[in-house]
Every structure is written in structure tokens, then in C-alpha cells.
Amino acid sequence: LCQQNNADIFGFQEVRFDFKKRAHLGPNQAQHLATLIPQYQFVFQPAMSYPEDVFSRVEEGVAIFSRHPIVSHSYILLSRELSDQGDTHQRICLHAEIETPQLQKVVTGST
């Protein structure tokens, strides 16, 4: 789908990094995606970390992939409704500045 759309920038949600997983997707989904679209570079930022045991954890977050150089990136925590006991997931906004030949710097985000 990424290659069919030929977009310069993609944002992905619910990207996982599983320190124990040995499946075909590997422990790092962002790195796995990068092998499928090697002409893109990426940044990944976890929003949540789930300890599984004393030696492992799973992280879940967002990633931005770009065909052009990512010159900087940062993130901010988004607010949660603390009175809602069902709202247990921390959300973030991942920000990236991307240097493009046409528009110079482009600012983008993924939540």
C-alpha cells in the first residue's frame, strides 16, 4: 500500500516494539516496515510501555516514515481523561521536520 500510494511521508499508529517476540515481524515493527520500504527513513516514539516480566517489555507508539531526510523530531504527551478509568492508554503526538527539495522544511505530526 505504501509503495502504491507513492507518498513522501507516512504516519503509522500502534507500532510495537516487543523485546521478547521472535515472530516473522520481529521485535521491532518499525524496523520491519523499513525493510519493506527501504527508500524511507523513520523515527519511532513509544507512547506506552507494558512490562511483561523482569526481563522484557512491550512498547507501543507512533512512527513517521519519510522519503526525504528527517532533520529533527520531538514529541508531546497528549492529555488523558483521568476520571475515566477505562482511559488507560497514554497518547502522544510525534513531530518531525523533514527537508524536501520542493518545499524546503515540512513539519508533520502523527498521533
C-alpha positions as CSV (number, residue, x, y, z in Angstrom):
1,L,0.0,0.0,0.0
2,C,2.8,2.4,0.9
3,Q,4.6,1.8,-2.5
4,Q,1.3,2.1,-4.4
5,N,0.5,5.5,-3.0
6,N,4.0,6.8,-3.6
7,A,3.6,9.4,-0.8
8,D,6.6,11.2,0.5
9,I,5.6,10.9,4.2
10,F,3.6,8.3,6.1
11,G,2.4,8.2,9.7
12,F,1.8,4.9,11.5
13,Q,-0.1,4.3,14.7
14,E,0.1,1.4,17.2
15,V,3.6,0.4,16.2
16,R,5.0,-2.2,18.6
17,F,8.5,-3.0,19.9
18,D,8.4,-6.3,21.6
19,F,11.6,-7.2,23.4
20,K,10.7,-10.9,23.5
21,K,9.0,-11.5,20.2
22,R,10.7,-13.7,17.7
23,A,7.9,-13.9,15.1
24,H,8.4,-13.1,11.4
25,L,7.6,-9.4,12.1
26,G,10.5,-9.4,14.5
27,P,10.5,-7.5,17.8
28,N,10.5,-4.1,16.1
29,Q,7.6,-3.4,13.7
30,A,9.0,0.0,12.6
31,Q,12.3,-1.7,11.5
32,H,10.3,-4.4,9.7
33,L,8.3,-1.8,7.8
34,A,11.6,-0.1,6.9
35,T,12.8,-3.4,5.2
36,L,9.6,-3.3,3.1
37,I,10.1,0.3,2.1
38,P,13.9,0.8,2.2
39,Q,13.8,4.2,0.4
40,Y,12.2,5.7,3.5
41,Q,13.8,6.6,6.8
42,F,11.8,6.7,10.0
43,V,11.5,7.9,13.6
44,F,9.7,5.9,16.2
45,Q,8.5,7.1,19.6
46,P,6.8,4.8,22.2
47,A,3.8,6.2,24.0
48,M,3.2,3.2,26.3
49,S,5.4,0.6,27.9
50,Y,4.0,-2.7,29.2
51,P,6.3,-4.7,31.4
52,E,5.8,-8.4,30.8
53,D,8.3,-9.7,33.3
54,V,11.5,-8.7,34.9
55,F,13.5,-9.1,31.6
56,S,11.1,-7.9,28.9
57,R,8.5,-5.3,28.0
58,V,6.4,-4.2,25.0
59,E,6.3,-0.7,23.8
60,E,3.6,0.8,21.6
61,G,3.8,4.1,19.9
62,V,3.8,6.0,16.6
63,A,6.2,6.3,13.7
64,I,6.8,8.7,10.8
65,F,8.4,7.5,7.6
66,S,9.8,9.9,5.1
67,R,11.4,9.6,1.6
68,H,13.3,12.8,2.5
69,P,15.7,13.5,5.4
70,I,14.2,13.8,8.8
71,V,16.2,16.7,10.3
72,S,14.6,16.8,13.7
73,H,11.9,15.2,15.8
74,S,10.2,15.5,19.2
75,Y,7.0,14.5,20.9
76,I,4.5,15.8,23.4
77,L,2.2,13.8,25.7
78,L,-1.5,14.3,24.9
79,S,-3.9,14.7,27.7
80,R,-5.9,11.9,29.2
81,E,-9.3,11.9,31.0
82,L,-8.0,10.8,34.4
83,S,-11.5,10.4,35.8
84,D,-12.2,7.8,33.1
85,Q,-10.8,4.5,34.5
86,G,-11.2,3.0,31.0
87,D,-8.8,5.5,29.5
88,T,-5.5,3.8,30.4
89,H,-3.6,4.5,27.2
90,Q,-1.2,7.4,27.0
91,R,-1.3,9.2,23.7
92,I,1.4,11.3,22.1
93,C,2.0,13.5,19.1
94,L,5.2,12.8,17.3
95,H,6.5,15.8,15.5
96,A,9.1,15.7,12.6
97,E,10.7,18.3,10.5
98,I,11.5,17.0,7.0
99,E,13.8,18.6,4.4
100,T,12.2,18.4,1.0
101,P,13.6,19.6,-2.3
102,Q,10.4,21.3,-3.3
103,L,9.1,22.9,-0.1
104,Q,12.3,23.0,2.0
105,K,11.3,22.1,5.6
106,V,7.9,20.4,6.1
107,V,6.5,20.0,9.6
108,T,4.4,17.0,10.2
109,G,2.9,15.0,13.1
110,S,1.4,11.6,13.9
111,T,-0.8,10.7,16.8
